[in-house]
Amino acid sequence: MARQQKKIKDKLEEVIDEMVSKGIYWSEAASQFEKLFIIRALQDSNGNLSRAAGIMGVHRNTVSKKIRQHAIGKKGKST
């Protein structure tokens, strides 16, 4: 597990390096990451907010609020 986490961390560092070098701002990067994370959790939970929240490690109300904020459909599609 630790080896897999290191691989993910290394990939993330590469993406961050590229974003910084291309002038992508923190707010844009964080918002996009959050949106994609929510979409994936919704897809993996077949649109079930409680299960998506469990995947993400947050409260169901937080997921619901973020779905509205990012204009994401219930099945994990952007509207």
N, C-alpha and C positions, 0 to 999 in steps of 0.2 A: 504494500500500500504506500509506503513512504517513497518508494522509487517512482510510482505512478504520479504522486503528488509533485515530486521534483520535476518530472517531465511537463506536467501542466504548468507549473510555476515558470519553467524555462520558456515555454511557448508564450505565456502571458507577458513575460519580460520582453520577448521579441516584438510582440504586438505593441506594447507600450513604447518601446524604442522607436518603432516606425511611426506611431501616432505623434509622438513628441517632435520627431524630425520633420513631419509634414504639417506641423502647426495646428493640430486638432486640440481644441480646448478641453479642459477637464470636465466642464458641465456637459458638453456634447458627448464625450466619451462615456461618462458615468450614466447618463440618461440612456444611451444606446445599449450599454451593457445590461442595465436593469430591464429594459424592454425585452431584449433577446432572452434573458434569463427567465422572465415571466412567461414569455411565449413558449419556451421549451418545457417549463414545468406544467403549463396548461396542456400542452400536447401530450406529455407523458402521463398526465392524469385524466386524459380524455375530457378536459373541460371542467373537472370537479375542483372547485375552489379550495375545499378543505384539504384534499390530497395535494394540490399544487402548493398550498401553504406549508404542508408537511415536508414536501420535497425541498422547499426553499428555507425552511426553518423560521418562518414568520407566522404571525396570526392571520387568519382568514380575512379579517377586515382590512389588513394591510394590503393583501393581494387585491381585494376588491377595489380599494382606493387607487392603487397603482394601475389597475386595468383601465379605470376611467381616465386617469391622468395621461396614460400613454395611448388611449383610444384603441385598445386591444379587444377583439371579439372574445366571446366566452370559450371558443375552441382554440384560442391562441393565434388568431389571425388579426392583422392590423386592419382597422376600419378606415 
